[in-house]
Amino acid sequence: MLLFTTSRGIARQEGDGSVAVIDAGPAADLGAFLRNRLVEELASAPVVSRCASIDELEVLAPVPKPGRFVIVGLNYRSHVDEFSEAAGLTPSYEIEEPFIFECPGTAVCAPGGEIVLPSESTQVDYEGEVAVVIGREADHVSEEGAWAHVAGVTAVNDVSARDLQTKAMFGEWQGTVGSAKGFPTFKPLGPALRTADEIDSGFDLGITTTVNGELRQNGRTSEFLTPIDRLISFISQQMVLQPGDVICTGSPRGVGMFLGGIWLRPGDLVEIEVEGVGALRNTVR
């Protein structure tokens, strides 16, 4: 299924391309629904109203109030390449343990919303990523059973204040790497959730990022250095993942930091498209 959270409730794309607003009980959004019920139940939920297309509805983030974002660093071969080139190092693709950070769910931003540049930073960057939304509690799960805890995937922009991120890594700022990625509006999410039953854990999805129409990132999740089932299992050993939590799975080559420091500026339009999910568009203020 392709599911949306809208201002009129949860909506489901039908086989003919139309969109049905459905009766999800008291839950007004997918996050609230996932905390009490399983996403599979929405396939048979009764229809409240129909629209010819999703353009007739105001689309919100699929999970408007995530519990948290778990961010995975350096998970694409091409991103390791650009990082190594900038640092004058030989690339190494052997990842003993994934690099993970955490930032609050309050960083979420809706499709079409504005990414607000904080006064604390002058080097704000984009990172187009595939996001995995947790659908069942995951606590010390095995790799083999990890995918059963996923509700689906969507697109996310892992916006980062690079100057603060760098200072945090060297203990020169009171915040953390997660803090540098956790400012309000720094995690645009959406526009839709493609449910896990239509994708397996070995998924190979294309992802692109454009800024003002210029292609900056173009990758596929087959580049992952740590497969998604291993990622989920690893993270669940460190923390209990709750329904509605979001995992940002890493970004391919082409972030502004490694393109000579092309930082986001007011008025920029950032578009992230994930195959099978749609395009996530946000302007910068």
Secondary structure by P-SEA (a helix, b strand, c coil): cbbbbccccbbbbccccbbbbccccccccaaaaaaccccccccccccccccccccccccccccccccbbbbbccccaaaaaaaaaaacccccccccccbbbbbcccccccccccccccccccccbbbbbbbbbbcccccccccccccccccbbbbbccccaaaaaaaaaacccccccccccccccccccccccccccccccbbbbbbbbbcccccccccccccccccaaaaaaaaaaaccccccbbbbcccccccccccccccccccbbbbbbcccccbbbbbcc
